[in-house]
Amino acid sequence: MDKERQYRVLVADSMSEAGLAPLLQAPDVIVDQRSIQETDDLAQYDALLIRSGTTVTEEVLLKMPNVKIIARAGVGVDNVDVQAATKHGVVVINAPDGNTISTAEHTFAMMCSLLRNIPQANASLKDGKWERKLYQGAELNKKKLGIIGFGRIGTQLARRAKAFDMQVVVYDPFLTVERAEKLGIQKADLHDVLRQSDIITVHTPLTKETKGLLNMETIPLTKKGVYLINCARGGIIDEKALYHFLENGHVAGAALDVFTEEPVTDQALIEHANVVATPHIAASTKEAQLNVASQVAEEVLAFLQGEPARNSINLPTLSKELYEKIKPQYELAKTMGSLLSQLMRIPVQEINVYYSGSTTQGDTSILTRSLMAGFLQPRVDAAVNDVNASLIARERGINYGEKQLTDHFGYENLIHAVAVGEERSFEIKATYIKDYGPRIVSLNEFSVDIVAQGHILYIQHFDRPGVIGKMGQLLAQHDVNIATMQVGRKSVGGEAIMLVNVDKHVEDGIVEELVKFDEIKLVHVIDL
């Protein structure tokens, strides 16, 4: 961007002066602090800074034709129409690291309060009572803490728990044994964490897989007298199930900072004698608010002065001309990464990408970063792009590299990606064909020809008569319509795969019925 001109920045929500200091002190930046509704001429602004109080719709974007970057001082960007921003060429950034420590500390404070009955004892004393025996608590020392989801916050929590001589057992489907050993924690599957832990805290994103993760079926797997904590996302713990098991005494207590509906509507749950509740304040510290404001202010200033955005969640840091040129391969690589991640649902230690044909004529590192962003996005509770993918991969202990090959392998261009896990590997080959678009041409050496989009069932099976009919009949019984299907095999009667494009997401119950067929070995649901 032109470094000689002045830039105007609108700060539409309240932020600390100290946090905004990088912008306020910049000689080439004019900062206005007022809401969008109070601003007559939105077209004059080059940048917009917001928190959760401002919603950025396409209508707002149309009123801001000169805005180049929108910065959300926080993690979530639910109040920004990211798709519309992308369409208008506006970069959207957030502050993914700013509240990590405050959330970890709040979770630990909730755990201490829960086991020592601190809120209840405090209320009792203020009510003029002296009930020492009633509020006898329990020590954290030697207790087993189960952490479900091991991203930045889970990692920080584990470090604090170990300082209290707690044993830490973690469920994260993408945590490697090597990283677990390095951090001195125990890696386990979900059921083992549920069975072993004295205290369980959840730190996952809210997805279709994690919604209601602790429910009427899974909570009974826990120890009688378990404590449950949720300072992550409302809905990960089924609140009706939680109340039921609090009432019958199976769950000794719960600490909640987030809820399915906010403000809270379920008063019975938060008023339960064994529940400690706060109004979604895990990230509400002076330090966290200063951190997120400083982070976005510094990044907006750097972006206006011509530097790439480090925490962009919607646009690659490429020139428009280059992006248009490589767009087909760039998007294909990202799709391959997402597909590879969903097909390789175990910890991955290494990803290698090989390029052949015309893909080798440009900077293939751009494509590799796009593939890594696609691979990591389903695995982490943060926005991933081609800029921060390398950092997140390093945090997760994943090595990756690329190689350009001279052999065309019969294709004008070919991208070949291999993910190496602790137990097995998986590989995908794909090409972009003019007039036909992107195609997946091989999965684990099974030859296929599919467009990877929408909802797909990946089925490993034995090549026997009738298996396709059984699969189709079962889907029909559940009103799941098949759009297209591809079958690949290496030998008659041997192992084979089916790739079934369907019109809607296939629920877990249907998958469980499919794998009961003798001929079917494995089923993965892919959503792209």
C-alpha angles and dihedrals in degrees: 000000000000107000093194097066130079121247128213120215126191116208100196099179132047113278133166118268089227091055092049092047095108090060097036091053097044110107094213096051130081113198123201118190111202139101124275089246091057093051119092100187111041091163091077096068128098096186139024125205119195144164126199095297096074125066117205111206131171087262090059091047091053088057090051104054093158099048111118103177137026116199122198110202094217140034106275121073098184089124093060124077093225094179091055091046090052091049089053092047093247119147115227118203135177138186104252097174103040100093101033096105096041092051093047091049093047091051090052091047090051090051092052092046092049097051095041097042089231099157093046094047091047092051091047094051092048087052089061097259131127105205107159097155094047093060101046106150140192133253124244090215111114092358117137112241116202114205117194108199120023110209126125095306095043090050093052091047092052091054091053093046092053089053086060090052092250122151111238123209118179137199114198116139090215100046112116123221089235093057092044091053091047091055094043096240134126119249115212142158121262096262092050091051090050093048098043105039128097090192126025125196125182124218106166132117116260105256135147087269096051101037106113091000089155104049145134091301102040103038092064087060089067126088116276104257095030121157119223126202131188119182093142117069131342111247100037087101112048101236096206091051091047092053091048093054093043088055095050092045099243090117109051094198146335135215116204132183097161132048141193089246122030125228086042118257099177100082092167091065098047092043092054111122092236098048126096110196137181129182101253095289102138091114095037104107128121089240095050093048090048091048096051092045092048092046096053093039092055092046094048090050092049091047093050088050092055106269123128120260111255097196102037110149099189115029133053115236093246133116113264091244094052093043092054090049097052098028097112094052092038093055091041090054092050091050090049090053093051092046092048091050093051093046094046099054095170133080111294122208101181142018123194123189124197124195127202136178122000093354088075092063094079139038102301092185087078090058092046092053089049090051091049091050090053091047096049100042096079090048106052138056094234140071110272126200138163090274101053098029093093092052093048091047090053091049089052094048095246118145119201138180144164139222133193116222129202096212114091094202089214095301130105086225133002137183116197118188126186124190115199117204135181092262107021146351135239130200137193131192122196140169139190114231119194112244090011102058130211118350134185104220103175139024116187089337093308107128113232138154112211142143106234105222140112121005118346134178112212108200126184110199145148117269099248132139115268100020093109090050092051091050093048093047093051093050090049090053088057094045093249109148120212114224100179137345136202126192125197130184138167099207139006110274094005134104116319141170134223124203108196120187109207133183098241143021112286112231124229093250091062091049090052090054092048095054090053089073109099092227096054117083104176140358128198124185111218122196117187 
